Amino acid sequence: MSETTIDLPDRIDSEIERFIQQGEFINRDEAVEELLTLGLTAFDVDDEPTQNPGEDLFTQATDDQHDPAADMDPDDEYTL
């Protein structure tokens, strides 16, 4: 198991201590490990990004739109 040293803000340190005192966790190591695991799971880090760098939602939305005037299918008949 790897070891990491971090500096926590006082409010987070107090919350962890409160969880331990309430019996949510046996000790500080268990609390930090479980809370980090929950955070990583909630964040759901993917190995493959869903967007290319520099691609934004507006550009993607406009690229995905279909222009009916660009259809050049000769089998289409106009109807009124």
Secondary structure, DSSP 4 states (H G I P E B T S, - for coil): ---------HHHHHHHHHHHHTTSSSSHHHHHHHHHHHHHHHHT--SS-SS-TT--HHHHHHHH---GGG---TT-----
